[in-house]
């Protein structure tokens, strides 16, 4: 892979210090990093999965709607953030690599550099509180 931009490097550094789960991708949607808090929701350590293409991660975690129908990649907030260059938010279910199904809220936005160049995207996600 090409050398990451300063925006991606700084976002990765910031996400390493956050207690909120974070998922970071390059401009093509390839996974570059997810932080330690994300590991418990995704069901696997980043050290074990490593970087992967959007085609792999968008299906690996089996995103589904409330009725159990698989969501296409283009409906995922992070893919929307990259393709439409705008923030996106939604709630859906994923099946982690540990086999557990979890509802998550996801807010994603594009990383735009100088001159309006797309540098990547980042998603913050969490399990909603059950009342």
C-alpha positions in Angstrom: 0.0 0.0 0.0 1.0 3.6 -0.5 2.4 5.7 2.3 -0.6 7.0 4.4 -1.3 10.7 4.4 -0.7 12.9 7.4 -4.5 13.0 8.0 -4.7 9.2 8.2 -1.6 9.0 10.4 -2.9 11.6 12.8 -6.4 10.0 12.9 -4.8 6.6 13.7 -2.8 8.1 16.5 -5.9 9.8 17.9 -8.0 6.7 17.7 -5.4 4.7 19.6 -6.0 7.0 22.6 -9.8 6.9 22.4 -12.2 4.8 24.5 -14.7 4.9 21.6 -14.4 2.1 19.0 -12.9 3.5 15.8 -12.5 2.0 12.3 -10.1 3.7 9.8 -9.9 3.2 6.0 -7.9 4.6 3.1 -9.6 6.4 0.2 -10.4 3.1 -1.5 -12.1 1.8 1.6 -9.3 -0.6 2.6 -9.1 -1.1 6.3 -6.0 0.4 7.8 -6.7 0.1 11.5 -9.3 -0.4 14.2 -8.5 0.4 17.9 -8.6 -1.7 21.0 -12.2 -0.7 22.0 -13.4 -1.9 18.6 -11.9 -5.3 19.1 -14.5 -6.4 21.6 -17.4 -5.4 19.3 -15.8 -6.9 16.2 -14.8 -10.0 18.0 -11.1 -10.1 17.0 -7.9 -8.2 17.7 -6.6 -6.0 14.9 -3.3 -7.8 15.2 -5.1 -10.9 14.1 -7.0 -9.5 11.1 -4.6 -6.8 9.9 -5.4 -4.6 6.9 -8.0 -5.8 4.5 -10.0 -4.6 1.4 -13.5 -3.1 1.6 -14.9 -6.2 -0.1 -13.7 -8.3 2.7 -14.5 -6.2 5.8 -17.9 -5.1 4.5 -19.0 -8.8 4.4 -16.8 -10.3 7.1 -18.7 -8.7 10.0 -22.1 -9.7 8.3 -24.0 -6.3 8.6 -27.7 -6.8 8.7 -30.9 -4.8 9.3 -33.3 -5.3 12.2 -35.0 -8.0 10.2 -31.8 -10.0 9.6 -31.4 -9.0 5.9 -27.8 -8.5 4.8 -26.9 -4.9 4.1 -25.1 -4.1 0.9 -21.7 -2.4 1.3 -23.0 0.8 -0.3 -25.5 1.3 2.6 -22.8 1.2 5.3 -22.0 4.7 6.7 -18.3 4.4 6.1 -18.8 3.5 2.4 -21.3 6.4 2.1 -18.7 8.8 3.7 -16.2 7.8 1.1 -18.3 7.6 -2.0 -20.5 10.7 -1.3 -17.8 12.6 0.7 -20.3 13.4 3.5 -21.0 12.2 7.1 -23.4 9.3 7.5 -25.0 7.6 10.5 -27.2 4.6 11.0 -27.9 1.6 13.3 -27.6 -2.0 12.2 -26.5 -5.4 13.4 -23.2 -7.1 12.9 -22.0 -10.6 13.6 -18.5 -10.4 15.1 -15.7 -12.7 14.3 -16.4 -14.3 17.7 -19.9 -15.3 16.4 -21.8 -12.9 18.6 -24.5 -10.7 17.0 -24.5 -7.1 18.2 -26.5 -4.0 17.4 -24.3 -1.0 16.7 -24.7 2.7 16.0 -22.2 4.0 13.4 -21.2 7.6 12.6 -18.7 7.9 9.8 -17.1 10.8 7.9 -14.6 11.3 5.2 -11.1 12.6 5.8 -10.5 15.4 3.4 -7.0 16.9 3.0 -5.7 20.1 1.5 -7.1 20.9 -1.9 -10.2 18.8 -1.2 -8.4 15.5 -1.7 -10.0 12.4 -0.2 -7.5 10.9 2.3 -9.7 8.2 3.8 -12.6 7.7 6.1 -13.3 7.0 9.8 -16.2 5.4 11.6 -17.0 5.7 15.3 -19.3 3.0 16.6 -20.8 1.7 19.8 -23.4 -0.6 21.1 -26.5 1.4 22.1 -27.6 1.4 25.7 -30.6 -0.9 26.4 -33.2 0.7 28.6 
